[in-house]
Amino acid sequence: MAKQPVSQIGWFHAVVNRLSGDSGRYAAEYDYDTTPCIGCDDYCRCGKIVNAKVTSVSVSSLFSTLTDQRGLGKSPSKNVLLFWKYCVDRTLRAHKVWQPEHWDVGISDGYYGEEVNGGYMERHLKDAIICSINKLAVAKTMGDMLLILLKEEYGHVLPELKEKKWTIKMVDRDSIIVPQQDHYRRLDSEVVKNYTGYELPSAVVLKNDDETFRLIDGYHRLAATEGKDEVLVLVGK
Ligand SMILES: [Zn+2]
């Protein structure tokens, strides 16, 4: 893949800025109780929020907020744009951003007692994601960025993935060979379901000497494309 265009580095910084602010707060669903009124005159103004907790977090909602193109300037080429989104999505998922225990409920004072103003990602999780995005922003090529993503997810990079040239393309689903059949059969069906309608590359594959591809990363995402003739993948060769 090509060198990372300068504009895209700015786009990663935009993601960091949005994360640093509270722009992801509507991605969380939450539950809470309000204390009963202790004797206000007209409207109740004394209610306190108690037992507040985040119950679920929508990765796709957070992803949409962070990758909103408005205000980012001229869009890069289609594949560069796609890869930028891919980097953000993989980073959010590698950090398991959907786990409600890493989110807090924001509470503020209002004229009618305390009110809830959204879900807030805990500082340590936010910092970890920002650190990952900053690494991507300074990577020189998109191939380097892909290796950073794989290292985040698996802790190391398979030696054979280094020194490859990477492209994004549609390939016949049948041409992708799944080397770990046992793993493929035991995939978490909930995770697979979450990838239904996924519009970003569904797998990282290596081109074989014939017209087939070996699946490296993306077992769940590939499983979610069952029934499709073609799938979008990142191909290394
Ligand atoms: Zn009251």
Residues whose N, C-alpha, C, O or C-beta is under 5 A from the ligand:
A	BS01	ZN	C37 I38 G39 C40 C44 R45 C46 G47
